[in-house]
Amino acid sequence: MTHHPDISEAQQRALRSWLKLLGSSNAIRKSLTAKMQAAHGVSLSRFDVLANLYRAAEGGVRLSELSKQLMVSNGNVTQVMAPLLKEGLVDRKPCPNDARAAVARLTNKGVKTFEAMATEHALWVEDLFASLSASEQQTLHGLLEKLTTADTE
């Protein structure tokens, strides 16, 4: 295999690691997406919205904050939330202290639905990581944490 002459061994090693991490992440996401769709008829994106709303304060979360948490555009949040609103899982109201903004929160039905999904989701994730020992999972978590914090230092 020919390598670009201006890319060092260290850079090649980092690129290979990044590609492996990206591939693994995509494979895990694809598997979870298929399972969530088959079991609950929802996309993983909708599940992620529900999860963020579940963890939000009782009053809900501003849609702009939700888009930051999910690292997607406001338009994406609106699009993913539309069916959740229609199904009565999410409630959306004007922000009490800023009429231009909207706040979303889970309804009681949304909480129950999310909790059922989350239980299965946790089992699926556990299964996907079953080939790693508890110690290996802790090591992986620590390594990924180092990568995450390296960019913020």
C-alpha positions as CSV (number, residue, x, y, z in Angstrom):
1,M,0.0,0.0,0.0
2,T,1.4,3.4,-1.0
3,H,1.2,6.2,1.6
4,H,1.2,9.9,1.0
5,P,4.8,11.1,1.3
6,D,3.8,14.0,3.5
7,I,1.9,11.9,6.1
8,S,4.0,10.6,9.0
9,E,3.8,7.2,10.6
10,A,2.1,8.8,13.7
11,Q,-0.4,10.5,11.4
12,Q,-1.1,7.3,9.6
13,R,-1.6,5.5,12.9
14,A,-4.0,8.2,14.1
15,L,-5.9,8.1,10.8
16,R,-6.3,4.3,11.0
17,S,-7.5,4.6,14.6
18,W,-10.0,7.3,13.6
19,L,-11.3,5.2,10.7
20,K,-11.7,2.1,12.9
21,L,-13.5,4.2,15.6
22,L,-15.8,5.7,13.0
23,G,-16.5,2.3,11.4
24,S,-17.3,0.8,14.8
25,S,-19.5,3.7,15.8
26,N,-21.4,3.5,12.5
27,A,-21.9,-0.3,12.8
28,I,-23.1,0.0,16.4
29,R,-25.5,2.8,15.4
30,K,-26.8,0.8,12.5
31,S,-27.5,-2.2,14.7
32,L,-29.3,-0.1,17.3
33,T,-31.3,1.7,14.7
34,A,-32.5,-1.6,13.2
35,K,-33.4,-3.0,16.6
36,M,-35.2,0.2,17.7
37,Q,-37.1,0.4,14.4
38,A,-38.2,-3.3,14.6
39,A,-39.2,-3.2,18.3
40,H,-40.8,0.2,18.5
41,G,-41.2,1.7,15.0
42,V,-39.0,4.7,15.8
43,S,-35.7,5.9,14.6
44,L,-32.7,6.2,16.8
45,S,-32.8,9.9,16.3
46,R,-36.3,10.0,17.8
47,F,-35.1,7.9,20.7
48,D,-32.2,10.3,21.2
49,V,-34.7,13.2,21.4
50,L,-36.8,11.3,23.9
51,A,-33.7,10.5,26.0
52,N,-32.6,14.1,26.2
53,L,-36.1,15.2,27.1
54,Y,-36.3,12.5,29.8
55,R,-33.1,13.8,31.4
56,A,-34.3,17.5,31.1
57,A,-35.5,19.5,34.1
58,E,-39.2,19.1,34.9
59,G,-40.1,22.3,33.0
60,G,-38.6,20.9,29.8
61,V,-35.8,22.2,27.6
62,R,-35.6,24.9,25.0
63,L,-35.5,23.6,21.4
64,S,-32.3,25.5,20.7
65,E,-30.7,23.8,23.7
66,L,-32.0,20.4,22.6
67,S,-30.4,20.9,19.2
68,K,-27.0,21.7,20.9
69,Q,-27.3,18.6,23.1
70,L,-28.0,16.5,20.1
71,M,-25.4,18.3,17.9
72,V,-27.9,18.8,15.1
73,S,-29.6,21.9,13.5
74,N,-32.8,23.4,14.9
75,G,-34.5,22.2,11.7
76,N,-33.5,18.6,12.3
77,V,-34.9,18.8,15.9
78,T,-38.2,20.2,14.5
79,Q,-38.4,17.5,11.9
80,V,-37.6,14.6,14.3
81,M,-40.0,16.0,17.0
82,A,-43.0,16.4,14.6
83,P,-44.2,12.7,14.9
84,L,-43.4,12.7,18.6
85,L,-45.8,15.7,19.1
86,K,-48.4,14.0,16.9
87,E,-48.2,10.8,18.9
88,G,-48.6,12.7,22.2
89,L,-45.2,11.7,23.5
90,V,-43.9,15.3,23.6
91,D,-45.5,18.6,24.5
92,R,-44.2,21.9,23.1
93,K,-45.1,25.3,24.5
94,P,-43.8,28.8,24.2
95,C,-40.9,29.6,26.6
96,P,-42.2,31.4,29.6
97,N,-39.5,34.0,29.6
98,D,-38.9,34.3,25.8
99,A,-42.0,34.2,23.6
100,R,-39.8,33.7,20.5
101,A,-38.5,30.4,21.8
102,A,-40.2,27.0,22.5
103,V,-39.8,24.5,25.3
104,A,-40.4,20.8,24.9
105,R,-41.0,18.2,27.5
106,L,-42.1,14.6,27.7
107,T,-45.8,13.9,28.4
108,N,-46.7,11.1,30.8
109,K,-47.2,8.9,27.8
110,G,-43.8,9.9,26.6
111,V,-42.1,9.0,29.9
112,K,-43.7,5.6,29.9
113,T,-42.9,5.0,26.3
114,F,-39.3,6.1,26.7
115,E,-38.7,4.0,29.8
116,A,-39.8,0.9,27.9
117,M,-37.6,1.7,25.0
118,A,-34.6,2.6,27.3
119,T,-34.8,-0.7,29.1
120,E,-34.5,-2.6,25.8
121,H,-31.9,-0.2,24.4
122,A,-29.7,-0.8,27.5
123,L,-29.9,-4.6,26.9
124,W,-29.0,-4.2,23.2
125,V,-26.0,-2.0,24.0
126,E,-24.9,-4.5,26.7
127,D,-25.1,-7.2,24.1
128,L,-23.1,-5.2,21.5
129,F,-20.3,-4.8,24.1
130,A,-20.4,-8.3,25.4
131,S,-17.3,-9.3,23.6
132,L,-15.3,-6.9,25.8
133,S,-14.7,-7.7,29.4
134,A,-15.7,-5.2,32.1
135,S,-12.1,-4.1,32.4
136,E,-11.8,-3.7,28.6
137,Q,-15.0,-1.6,28.6
138,Q,-13.6,0.6,31.3
139,T,-10.4,1.0,29.4
140,L,-12.3,1.9,26.2
141,H,-14.3,4.4,28.1
142,G,-11.2,6.0,29.6
143,L,-9.5,6.2,26.2
144,L,-12.5,7.7,24.5
145,E,-12.8,10.2,27.4
146,K,-9.1,11.2,26.8
147,L,-10.0,11.8,23.1
148,T,-13.0,13.8,24.1
149,T,-11.2,16.1,26.5
150,A,-8.1,16.4,24.4
151,D,-9.9,18.8,22.1
152,T,-11.2,21.0,24.9
153,E,-7.8,21.6,26.6
